């Protein structure tokens, strides 16, 4: 009993004995190695495999069996021919005509659609009858005048004669043997015809291509010149833009340096965010930052000037000097900025609790009138005069030079009947001790008259003190059921996160009534108008 293998060759499933399979694979490997030098080696091997599959199918059908054995494979190889046979012939330098003369196949009738005009009937008949297809086309044309019989005959032949679709069928149409020699000859003829056509086309179109090439070359040269001119123009425009913008930037940096050094106002560091720089190394940081930004802008301006005025030369010693100064300034800036950032490492907090007289209802409001010292009153001339007493109202707008909101108001419930206010001062610092010291640089006052709490808009930082995110938290604890009237000014001046939802209805006025509940402070309107609960279906 021999072992059988199922293989797929030429898109056909074939059952073959194991020994026969080994012989077939050795044969196909020889073919692949021989045609590997050919650019179309894959197509050649594929056509040969398709032909072998057809021969196997004929053997199985003719022998009424299901498995290809060793004898069948050897018979197919004998019909197809071996690579060694025509390799030996090539070594003997036999002429091409004689080399293929003994390998003619049986000619079959197919339609040649590659050389055909309509369906390839005349071209296929020409190959079969060894007659030029043009004479057959002429005959069909003349027979059309005999009651149009040629049209009927042509249509019948179109239907009856199969089309040569595969390479094997095209070779049989021309009477070539469908073996290794025939396939090699077919490919050689195709390559020779392709080379001849390319040579003929090259000789015909070479003058035209040369003329067109010169024309295209001149067009590209003109386009290149235009692009070069446009590029130079855009470069100069961009250079002028850099000069103008850079000059303005340099003036801005110089003016900023004067401002930071106190040339116009020595109290600039009392405002945010400049008060972040209230450190002992402030002057060093300012100069280092100035040169870090100034030198690159200056270098761009000088480079743009050189692009416009080519005759201007910049001394390399001056360039190296600028580079050295910039490196020192950049390193100093990075070091000092890191020191400022490290001043926010730790956080500390100081708290003081005060007990308040209990009432059923309290009122919280903000007094926007700014508090000034005697020195401020003289500076801004805020004393009494004929126009009466002047009150300065704090601004609610927020900008770059506006101190951030640093007072937060929080309400909490208490289980006893006591009402207390806890005032907490917090701040950051390089360490806990610095943070604790920074928290004492903050001043904040509020007033309680009976049940009315009057809060100042913000906590003030002492002059020449460094800003380290100082803030005040006012925590008011009261028993459940206590009512609180909150003025809407609280939202404008304090960090106040309570919000009363009126739905589509407008607010009741400048104040809202709240109630301390078990869940915390709740808006009276929301308590009186609860939202309906959703019922799961």
C-alpha positions, 0 to 999 in steps of 0.5 A: 500500500502506497501513501498518497498526498493531496496537492494543488497544482495549476488550481487543480486538486490532485491525489498523488502517491508520495514517491510520485510527488517527490519525483514531480517536485524535483522536476519542478524545482529544476524548472524553477532554477533554470528559468530563475534568470528570466524576468518572467520566471513566475509566469513560465513556471505557472503555465508549465504547472497548468499544463501538467495539471491538464495532463494529469486530469486527462490521465485520470479521466482516461484511466478511470482512476483517482491517484497519480502514480510514479509511471504517470509522472514519468510519462508526463515528464517524458512528454514535457521534456527535461531541462537537461535535454535542451541545456545540452543542446545549448552547450552544443551551440545548435541554431535556434531554428533547428533547436525548436524544429523537432518539437512541433505540436498538434495544431488546434483551432482557437480564436486569436483575440490578441491579433483579432479585429472583432472576435479573433475568428479570422486570426484563429483560422489563419493560424490553423490554415497557415493563411494570413488573416487579412485574406480571410477577412477579405473573403468574409467581406466579399461573401457578405454580398451573397445574401449576407451568408458570411455574417451567419457563418462568422457568428456560428464560428464565433460561438463554436470556436473557443478562445485561446485564453491560456498560454498553452492554448495559444501555443496549440493554436500556432502548432507549438508543442506544449512542453518545456521547449515550446514554452521557452520558445514562446517566451523567447519570441515574445521577448524578441518581439517586445525588444523589436517594437521598443527599438522601432518606437525608439527610432521613430519617437527619438527626435520627437522626444528630444524636441519635447524634452528640450521644450520641457527643459526650457519650461522647467528652467523658466519656472525654476528662475521664477520660483527663485525670484519669488523665493528671494522676494519673499525672503526679503519681505520676511527679513524686513518683517523680522527686522520690524517685529524684532526691533519692536520686541527689543524695545519692549524688552528694554522697557520691561527691564526698566519697569522691573528695575523700578525706573518708573515705579518702585512699587511694581512688586506690590502687584501680582504677578510681580510680587512672585519675584520678591526674593533676594536674588531678584535683580540677578534673575531680572538681568539673566532673564533679560539677556536670555530673551534679548540676545536671540531676538538681536541675533535674528534681527542681525541675520535679517539685516545681513540677508537684505544687505549682503555687504554687511559682515558680522564679526565672529568674535562678536557672535561668540561673545553674544553666544557666551553671554546667552549661555551664562544668562540661560543657565542663571535664569534656569537656576533662579527660576528653579529656586522660585518654583521650589518656594512652593514645595510645602504648605502651612496653615494657621487657624483661629476660631471665634464663637459668634452669638447665635441667631436664627438668621444671619446675613453675609455681604461684601463691602467693596470699599477698599481700605487704605492706610494713612500713607495711601490716603496722602498718596491718592489725596483721599481726605475730606474736601468740599466734595465730601468723603470719597470712597474707592470701590474695589474692581471685580474685573480680573486680568494679568495684573489683578490679584487672584481671589484669595478668600474662600467662604465655607459653611458647615453644620454643627451638632451643638447650638454654637455658631463659630467662625474659623479663620485659616491663613494658608501659604506655600514655602520652600519648607514648612517654616518658610510656608508658616512665615509666608502665611503671616504676611497676609492681612484680612479683616471682617466685621460682625454686627449682631447677625450681619457679617460684613466681609472685605473683598480680599486679603492683602499681602504685606508690602515687599512680601513674596506671593506664595499663593497665600489665601484665607478660608472662612469656615462658618459652622452653625446648627441645623435649621439656621437660615442664611441670607447670602448677597450675590456680591459674594460670587464676584469677590470671593471663592464661593461655590454655592449655587441656587438653581432656579430652573427657568425662573429668574433669581429673586433679587440681590440676595438668596435665602439658604438653610442649613440642613443635615446634608449641608447648606441648601437653597430655600428655593430648591427645598420648596421646589424639589425636582420630581424623582424619576421612576424606573419603568 
